[in-house]
Amino acid sequence: MAGDEAEAGGTECCYYTTDDALSHVGFGRFQALVLAYAGVGWTAEAMEIMMLSFVGPSVKDEWGISGQQEGLITSVVFAGMIVGACLGGVISDSYGRRAGFLFTAVVTGIFGFLSALSPNYICLLTLRFVVGMGLGAGHVLATWFLEFVPAAKRGTWVVVFHCTWTFGTIFQALIAWTIMPVLGWRWLIALSSSPCFVLLMFYGLTPESPRYLYSRGRTADAKFILERIARMNNMALPSGILIPQKRSDNDVDVETIIPLITSQDSDATDMSISAKYSCTNAFRTLVSRSLIKSTLLLWFVYFAFSFAYYGIVLLTSELSSGERRCSPAGMHLRQQNDVRLYRDVLVTSIAEIPGLILAALLVDRVGRKLSMGGFIILCFAFIAPLAVPLGEGLATTLLFSARACIMGSYAVLYIYGPEIYPTSCRNTGVGIATSIGRIGGMVAPLIAVGLLENCHQKEAVLIFNMVLFLAAVACALFPLETKGCQIQ
């Protein structure tokens, strides 16, 4: 018996997983290049979203549209993002991660540029809806990068990746400040689409995720990518055979964290069969017995975080001024000059940086659940005093602190969401959750503006804090902590 155990122990060392390989070669030049490429894409996403703050008022003045029509320019983008988030997830799980971010780059870049040439309002709405579809699929970039990062530092580096979003918002405000007064909104839209064409220029050099390749039975291709990573990082792969997962890892039952849909077979190498398999089984996996609780909680947390994020952005613009009056939001915005608009966007975007730094320091030390829950509780505490009128300085400090906390929690959520799903349905699961989150982003302004316009500041703050409290409870109820775990 002892001999058999010794033999089994000797055999165990001859096998390794993709996580073992990535941990062995470490984070090096290869991952840095992947981070740079994905970061350009994430910057492009942020620029397109932030651009909505500047384009609407200019379009309204040029074409003489109503305030409701101006708001619809933003609404159609969010509607497109709801569709695109699901579509991008299905594409990347069916045809590969590269196909997923090719979709977002082509759709966002081409239709974003064409919208600068829109001859009329209807054409602009149509094109911006399509752009929204491309933006909605942007979560594929985050997942693609995550699948190349070693487990020990995965959380920290994904937070670093999210810093490119904040860079995009700041960069867009600076471009708008320079371009809008001289060349107008059409040039701003055209220039904002340029990062997507950078993605297309270097698309041929991008590698497919080895995790995705292995999940499709393409073991040789997966190992080829891992060998390429090792060479670029001046390291070597572990000796042995690449396998999907180990039974245990430091007494942790990996199968409870990484449920597999089914065993692989030779048919998985056929692209059409693989795509059909993914589309018909991904949704079933998301609501399987082992994942249903995590999936439902994740849907609510995405909704709550998006609701709170866009709500805080709106509360900042409404409450940070000591001269705020109970008037329609559109009237209030018209009273602000362009310089103040650009300045406000810059300052509120910079407020996200402390949250990202804190998230990077905590996520791989205290874990995903505690990090998210802690940030949300702090956000709750910062927003609560706003239920009563405060001085401009104190209100601004509280709002910016809340913005930092909600951004930190969002960054951790973008790590945790992909980690709880198996590779074969990871982007589909994150895509659906992101779509539900976009609904929260659409609902937040409707509730907040309606209450603030009627001088119901206390009620608005109460609703946001109630959502934040429920989100903190949901974070505590997540059944899995994925810090340091394999994500096969």
Disulfide bonds with the S-S distance in Angstrom:
Cys326-Cys455 1.76
